[in-house]
Amino acid sequence: MNYYSLNKQAPDTTFKNAVIKGLAPDKGLYFPERITPLPKDFFATISKRSHTEIAFEAIKQFVVPEIPEQVLKTIVEDTLSFDFPIVKLNDNISTLELFHGPTMAFKDVGARFMARCLGYFNQDNDKEVTVLVATSGDTGGAVANGFLGVKGVNVVILYPSGKVSDIQEKQLTTLGQNIKALEVDGTFDDCQAMVKTAFLDDTLTSKMQLTSANSINVARWLPQLFYFMFAYKQLHNTHKDIVFSVPSGNFGNVCAGMMAQQLGLPIKHFIASNNLNNVVTRYLQSNVYEPKPSLQTISNAMDVGAPSNFIRIQEIYKNNFETLKNNLSSYSFTDEATKAALLEIYKSYNYVADPHGAVGYLGCKAYLETHPEAHCVFLETAHPTKFLDVVEAVIAEKQPLPAQIEAVMDKTKVATAIATYNDLKQFLLHK
Ligand SMILES: *Cc1c(COP(=O)(O)O)cnc(C)c1O
């Protein structure tokens, strides 16, 4: 399968190249040249299929033959070695728990899949690849964990000092081996700006192969389409229209859901649930797309002012505003509403959500007001203990730490402090 750049100023390229480069030379995001729907029978018999079988069939066309079928099977099996349960709250609302992976955030699946693809492409290559990534919290841990020990790949993670939770910091600074953490005296935006500068710096890129591991990379973005299929497998006999409410930041996850729909998955509608960083909510109301600097909220993984994957969504709908609007709704919620939702979910259903999931729940409720016959699934994108301060304060109850989290808490943090782009450059050149 070939991929083209959405800026249309760069040549088409292979899956392998798209993964290694991350972004096209014209700075556009890569998009697959074809999407071939799966046979109808595949969805009719989905409950008989295993997760790995579903995932393999769904992603095969985007990856094979550059990764041979047998290798892809192993990659998919390794990636999906944990559960994706649906928890029903009532007849109209369920949640799909995406936090049972090693770092308890949904980004584990994309990070693990991408790491294994890159590892395969790099096995006979003596040129190392450096994965450079800025994180506001969850991406760093998932990428560190997913890429740990992958041959020929070095990972450098930039995080804003004092602005990630203790648990998140432990997850990204304690692994060692091929994973290096840089503690930046600055904000997440500063970290991201440094990473962008590095990708444009010829003296760096002529000396090393740099790539990114956020959802602009096709190997991190596409495997997210599995979740929607796993949810459908568990819910297809509810006999209601299935809609998904996706807590959205960079819009990689909801866009992957739309890819699942393009493959034929019978999804009725999508809801992009936002915090006050609501560029897409405003766009669907006004047909004016106006990015803004990000605002800080309690659902901080969605504090994105200019979502990088929205351009892929526009491509799926051929830039047609009306078609998009028929398939996507978007709502925006304040921190106060989010906290009230956390409490409501706990009191009404005895279920502990995290702030991102709570925003998704609110999206379901808003949609169901006008579509009471639907069944809405909100994605629980992180385990509640990753946002312990907020969650324990709202529900006024201590939460037990899961084993995955407990395991990193006693480890020793190793990070290099940096303050400027030049510090980053010197680190990369001399590491
Ligand atoms: C990254 C993240 C999101 C947002 O996902 P996008 O694909 O960027 O829209 C939502 N919730 C959590 C917990 C995340 O880590």
The ligand as an SDF file (V2000), in Angstrom:
LIG
                    3D

 15 15  0  0  0  0  0  0  0  0999 V2000
   -4.1650   11.1690   24.0640 C   0  0  0  0  0  0  0  0  0  0  0  0
   -5.3710   11.0770   24.9280 C   0  0  0  0  0  0  0  0  0  0  0  0
   -6.6370   11.5080   24.4880 C   0  0  0  0  0  0  0  0  0  0  0  0
   -6.8530   12.1870   23.1620 C   0  0  0  0  0  0  0  0  0  0  0  0
   -6.6960   11.3330   22.0580 O   0  0  0  0  0  0  0  0  0  0  0  0
   -6.4920   11.9330   20.5790 P   0  0  0  0  0  0  0  0  0  0  0  0
   -6.2750   10.7550   19.7150 O   0  0  0  0  0  0  0  0  0  0  0  0
   -5.2870   12.8330   20.6620 O   0  0  0  0  0  0  0  0  0  0  0  0
   -7.7240   12.7030   20.2480 O   0  0  0  0  0  0  0  0  0  0  0  0
   -7.7240   11.3260   25.3390 C   0  0  0  0  0  0  0  0  0  0  0  0
   -7.5710   10.7820   26.5630 N   0  0  0  0  0  0  0  0  0  0  0  0
   -6.3750   10.3610   27.0250 C   0  0  0  0  0  0  0  0  0  0  0  0
   -6.2860    9.8070   28.4020 C   0  0  0  0  0  0  0  0  0  0  0  0
   -5.2260   10.4900   26.2350 C   0  0  0  0  0  0  0  0  0  0  0  0
   -4.0430   10.0880   26.7140 O   0  0  0  0  0  0  0  0  0  0  0  0
  1  2  1  0
  2  3  1  0
  2 14  2  0
  3  4  1  0
  3 10  2  0
  4  5  1  0
  5  6  1  0
  6  7  2  0
  6  8  1  0
  6  9  1  0
 10 11  1  0
 11 12  2  0
 12 13  1  0
 12 14  1  0
 14 15  1  0
M  END
$$$$
